[in-house]
């Protein structure tokens, strides 16, 4: 990843300087993050339960 002019850093309160720290694996600093989820103890498969699908916005009540 190269420095993107005007982009905000996702880790620090500054403009992106292209340091690639945001792309580094939290568990192995010598590795680029591949979104394996091991650092957040995420299973290989995640799921959610859907109770209902509203096709008409008028049917939805808060």
N, CA, C and O atoms as a GROMACS GRO file, in nm:
protein
  248
    1UNK      N    1   0.085  -0.116   0.000
    1UNK     CA    2   0.000   0.000   0.000
    1UNK      C    3   0.089   0.123   0.000
    1UNK      O    4   0.186   0.130   0.076
    2UNK      N    5   0.057   0.216  -0.083
    2UNK     CA    6   0.135   0.339  -0.087
    2UNK      C    7   0.059   0.450  -0.019
    2UNK      O    8  -0.061   0.438   0.006
    3UNK      N    9   0.128   0.557   0.012
    3UNK     CA   10   0.065   0.670   0.078
    3UNK      C   11  -0.045   0.725  -0.010
    3UNK      O   12  -0.024   0.753  -0.128
    4UNK      N   13  -0.163   0.740   0.048
    4UNK     CA   14  -0.277   0.794  -0.023
    4UNK      C   15  -0.299   0.936   0.023
    4UNK      O   16  -0.332   0.960   0.139
    5UNK      N   17  -0.279   1.031  -0.066
    5UNK     CA   18  -0.291   1.172  -0.031
    5UNK      C   19  -0.429   1.202   0.027
    5UNK      O   20  -0.531   1.176  -0.037
    6UNK      N   21  -0.430   1.256   0.148
    6UNK     CA   22  -0.554   1.297   0.212
    6UNK      C   23  -0.626   1.189   0.288
    6UNK      O   24  -0.722   1.219   0.359
    7UNK      N   25  -0.585   1.063   0.277
    7UNK     CA   26  -0.653   0.956   0.348
    7UNK      C   27  -0.619   0.962   0.496
    7UNK      O   28  -0.506   0.995   0.533
    8UNK      N   29  -0.716   0.930   0.580
    8UNK     CA   30  -0.698   0.932   0.724
    8UNK      C   31  -0.639   0.798   0.770
    8UNK      O   32  -0.683   0.692   0.724
    9UNK      N   33  -0.541   0.803   0.859
    9UNK     CA   34  -0.483   0.683   0.918
    9UNK      C   35  -0.589   0.613   1.002
    9UNK      O   36  -0.664   0.679   1.074
   10UNK      N   37  -0.596   0.480   0.992
   10UNK     CA   38  -0.696   0.406   1.068
   10UNK      C   39  -0.649   0.375   1.210
   10UNK      O   40  -0.730   0.332   1.294
   11UNK      N   41  -0.521   0.395   1.239
   11UNK     CA   42  -0.468   0.366   1.373
   11UNK      C   43  -0.440   0.490   1.456
   11UNK      O   44  -0.455   0.488   1.578
   12UNK      N   45  -0.399   0.597   1.391
   12UNK     CA   46  -0.359   0.717   1.463
   12UNK      C   47  -0.434   0.839   1.411
   12UNK      O   48  -0.487   0.838   1.300
   13UNK      N   49  -0.437   0.942   1.492
   13UNK     CA   50  -0.504   1.066   1.455
   13UNK      C   51  -0.411   1.149   1.367
   13UNK      O   52  -0.352   1.247   1.412
   14UNK      N   53  -0.400   1.108   1.241
   14UNK     CA   54  -0.313   1.177   1.146
   14UNK      C   55  -0.351   1.133   1.005
   14UNK      O   56  -0.432   1.042   0.986
   15UNK      N   57  -0.292   1.199   0.908
   15UNK     CA   58  -0.309   1.159   0.768
   15UNK      C   59  -0.222   1.036   0.743
   15UNK      O   60  -0.118   1.019   0.807
   16UNK      N   61  -0.263   0.951   0.651
   16UNK     CA   62  -0.186   0.831   0.616
   16UNK      C   63  -0.048   0.871   0.565
   16UNK      O   64  -0.034   0.959   0.480
   17UNK      N   65   0.056   0.804   0.620
   17UNK     CA   66   0.193   0.829   0.575
   17UNK      C   67   0.250   0.707   0.502
   17UNK      O   68   0.367   0.706   0.464
   18UNK      N   69   0.167   0.605   0.481
   18UNK     CA   70   0.210   0.487   0.408
   18UNK      C   71   0.302   0.394   0.486
   18UNK      O   72   0.382   0.324   0.425
   19UNK      N   73   0.292   0.393   0.619
   19UNK     CA   74   0.383   0.311   0.701
   19UNK      C   75   0.347   0.162   0.698
   19UNK      O   76   0.431   0.078   0.733
   20UNK      N   77   0.226   0.129   0.659
   20UNK     CA   78   0.174  -0.009   0.650
   20UNK      C   79   0.156  -0.078   0.785
   20UNK      O   80   0.137  -0.199   0.790
   21UNK      N   81   0.163  -0.003   0.895
   21UNK     CA   82   0.141  -0.062   1.027
   21UNK      C   83   0.001  -0.122   1.036
   21UNK      O   84  -0.020  -0.220   1.107
   22UNK      N   85  -0.094  -0.062   0.967
   22UNK     CA   86  -0.232  -0.113   0.969
   22UNK      C   87  -0.246  -0.246   0.895
   22UNK      O   88  -0.346  -0.315   0.911
   23UNK      N   89  -0.147  -0.283   0.815
   23UNK     CA   90  -0.150  -0.408   0.739
   23UNK      C   91  -0.072  -0.520   0.808
   23UNK      O   92  -0.065  -0.630   0.755
   24UNK      N   93  -0.013  -0.493   0.925
   24UNK     CA   94   0.072  -0.590   0.994
   24UNK      C   95  -0.012  -0.681   1.084
   24UNK      O   96  -0.104  -0.634   1.152
   25UNK      N   97   0.018  -0.809   1.084
   25UNK     CA   98  -0.050  -0.907   1.169
   25UNK      C   99  -0.023  -0.875   1.316
   25UNK      O  100   0.091  -0.848   1.354
   26UNK      N  101  -0.127  -0.877   1.399
   26UNK     CA  102  -0.111  -0.850   1.541
   26UNK      C  103  -0.036  -0.962   1.614
   26UNK      O  104   0.028  -0.936   1.716
   27UNK      N  105  -0.043  -1.084   1.564
   27UNK     CA  106   0.021  -1.197   1.630
   27UNK      C  107   0.162  -1.223   1.580
   27UNK      O  108   0.246  -1.274   1.654
   28UNK      N  109   0.189  -1.189   1.455
   28UNK     CA  110   0.322  -1.209   1.395
   28UNK      C  111   0.361  -1.083   1.319
   28UNK      O  112   0.320  -1.064   1.205
   29UNK      N  113   0.441  -0.996   1.382
   29UNK     CA  114   0.476  -0.868   1.320
   29UNK      C  115   0.554  -0.880   1.188
   29UNK      O  116   0.571  -0.781   1.118
   30UNK      N  117   0.600  -1.000   1.154
   30UNK     CA  118   0.671  -1.021   1.029
   30UNK      C  119   0.577  -1.060   0.915
   30UNK      O  120   0.622  -1.086   0.804
   31UNK      N  121   0.447  -1.066   0.943
   31UNK     CA  122   0.349  -1.114   0.847
   31UNK      C  123   0.248  -1.004   0.815
   31UNK      O  124   0.213  -0.924   0.902
   32UNK      N  125   0.202  -0.999   0.690
   32UNK     CA  126   0.096  -0.908   0.651
   32UNK      C  127  -0.037  -0.973   0.692
   32UNK      O  128  -0.056  -1.093   0.674
   33UNK      N  129  -0.128  -0.894   0.748
   33UNK     CA  130  -0.258  -0.946   0.791
   33UNK      C  131  -0.331  -1.008   0.673
   33UNK      O  132  -0.341  -0.949   0.565
   34UNK      N  133  -0.383  -1.131   0.695
   34UNK     CA  134  -0.462  -1.197   0.591
   34UNK      C  135  -0.605  -1.222   0.638
   34UNK      O  136  -0.676  -1.305   0.582
   35UNK      N  137  -0.647  -1.150   0.742
   35UNK     CA  138  -0.782  -1.158   0.797
   35UNK      C  139  -0.820  -1.299   0.842
   35UNK      O  140  -0.934  -1.342   0.825
   36UNK      N  141  -0.723  -1.370   0.902
   36UNK     CA  142  -0.750  -1.507   0.949
   36UNK      C  143  -0.842  -1.506   1.072
   36UNK      O  144  -0.912  -1.604   1.096
   37UNK      N  145  -0.842  -1.397   1.148
   37UNK     CA  146  -0.930  -1.386   1.264
   37UNK      C  147  -0.873  -1.443   1.392
   37UNK      O  148  -0.940  -1.437   1.495
   38UNK      N  149  -0.754  -1.500   1.392
   38UNK     CA  150  -0.696  -1.560   1.512
   38UNK      C  151  -0.674  -1.458   1.623
   38UNK      O  152  -0.682  -1.493   1.740
   39UNK      N  153  -0.648  -1.333   1.588
   39UNK     CA  154  -0.624  -1.230   1.689
   39UNK      C  155  -0.752  -1.189   1.761
   39UNK      O  156  -0.747  -1.132   1.870
   40UNK      N  157  -0.867  -1.219   1.702
   40UNK     CA  158  -0.994  -1.186   1.766
   40UNK      C  159  -1.072  -1.312   1.804
   40UNK      O  160  -1.191  -1.306   1.836
   41UNK      N  161  -1.003  -1.426   1.799
   41UNK     CA  162  -1.063  -1.555   1.836
   41UNK      C  163  -1.192  -1.582   1.759
   41UNK      O  164  -1.292  -1.625   1.816
   42UNK      N  165  -1.187  -1.556   1.629
   42UNK     CA  166  -1.302  -1.577   1.543
   42UNK      C  167  -1.292  -1.716   1.482
   42UNK      O  168  -1.185  -1.757   1.438
   43UNK      N  169  -1.403  -1.789   1.478
   43UNK     CA  170  -1.406  -1.920   1.413
   43UNK      C  171  -1.394  -1.903   1.262
   43UNK      O  172  -1.411  -1.793   1.210
   44UNK      N  173  -1.364  -2.013   1.194
   44UNK     CA  174  -1.354  -2.008   1.048
   44UNK      C  175  -1.488  -1.968   0.986
   44UNK      O  176  -1.492  -1.902   0.882
   45UNK      N  177  -1.596  -2.010   1.050
   45UNK     CA  178  -1.727  -1.980   0.996
   45UNK      C  179  -1.807  -1.905   1.102
   45UNK      O  180  -1.820  -1.952   1.215
   46UNK      N  181  -1.857  -1.792   1.067
   46UNK     CA  182  -1.941  -1.715   1.157
   46UNK      C  183  -2.083  -1.713   1.100
   46UNK      O  184  -2.102  -1.718   0.979
   47UNK      N  185  -2.182  -1.706   1.188
   47UNK     CA  186  -2.319  -1.705   1.139
   47UNK      C  187  -2.404  -1.614   1.226
   47UNK      O  188  -2.370  -1.584   1.341
   48UNK      N  189  -2.514  -1.570   1.168
   48UNK     CA  190  -2.614  -1.492   1.241
   48UNK      C  191  -2.750  -1.554   1.216
   48UNK      O  192  -2.771  -1.619   1.114
   49UNK      N  193  -2.841  -1.534   1.309
   49UNK     CA  194  -2.976  -1.585   1.293
   49UNK      C  195  -3.065  -1.470   1.247
   49UNK      O  196  -3.064  -1.363   1.307
   50UNK      N  197  -3.140  -1.492   1.140
   50UNK     CA  198  -3.234  -1.392   1.088
   50UNK      C  199  -3.372  -1.434   1.134
   50UNK      O  200  -3.420  -1.543   1.102
   51UNK      N  201  -3.437  -1.345   1.210
   51UNK     CA  202  -3.571  -1.374   1.261
   51UNK      C  203  -3.680  -1.346   1.159
   51UNK      O  204  -3.777  -1.420   1.148
   52UNK      N  205  -3.662  -1.238   1.083
   52UNK     CA  206  -3.766  -1.199   0.989
   52UNK      C  207  -3.706  -1.106   0.885
   52UNK      O  208  -3.612  -1.031   0.914
   53UNK      N  209  -3.761  -1.111   0.764
   53UNK     CA  210  -3.722  -1.020   0.657
   53UNK      C  211  -3.843  -0.934   0.623
   53UNK      O  212  -3.950  -0.986   0.591
   54UNK      N  213  -3.824  -0.804   0.629
   54UNK     CA  214  -3.931  -0.711   0.597
   54UNK      C  215  -3.919  -0.667   0.452
   54UNK      O  216  -3.821  -0.602   0.415
   55UNK      N  217  -4.017  -0.702   0.371
   55UNK     CA  218  -4.016  -0.661   0.232
   55UNK      C  219  -4.084  -0.526   0.214
   55UNK      O  220  -4.057  -0.454   0.118
   56UNK      N  221  -4.172  -0.492   0.307
   56UNK     CA  222  -4.243  -0.365   0.301
   56UNK      C  223  -4.203  -0.282   0.423
   56UNK      O  224  -4.223  -0.327   0.536
   57UNK      N  225  -4.147  -0.164   0.404
   57UNK     CA  226  -4.105  -0.081   0.518
   57UNK      C  227  -4.219  -0.047   0.614
   57UNK      O  228  -4.194  -0.021   0.732
   58UNK      N  229  -4.341  -0.046   0.566
   58UNK     CA  230  -4.455  -0.015   0.650
   58UNK      C  231  -4.484  -0.126   0.752
   58UNK      O  232  -4.547  -0.101   0.854
   59UNK      N  233  -4.439  -0.247   0.724
   59UNK     CA  234  -4.460  -0.360   0.815
   59UNK      C  235  -4.366  -0.355   0.934
   59UNK      O  236  -4.393  -0.418   1.036
   60UNK      N  237  -4.256  -0.280   0.923
   60UNK     CA  238  -4.156  -0.274   1.028
   60UNK      C  239  -4.202  -0.180   1.138
   60UNK      O  240  -4.238  -0.066   1.112
   61UNK      N  241  -4.200  -0.229   1.262
   61UNK     CA  242  -4.234  -0.148   1.379
   61UNK      C  243  -4.119  -0.155   1.477
   61UNK      O  244  -4.072  -0.264   1.509
   62UNK      N  245  -4.072  -0.040   1.525
   62UNK     CA  246  -3.960  -0.038   1.618
   62UNK      C  247  -4.001  -0.086   1.754
   62UNK      O  248  -3.919  -0.090   1.845
   0.00000   0.00000   0.00000
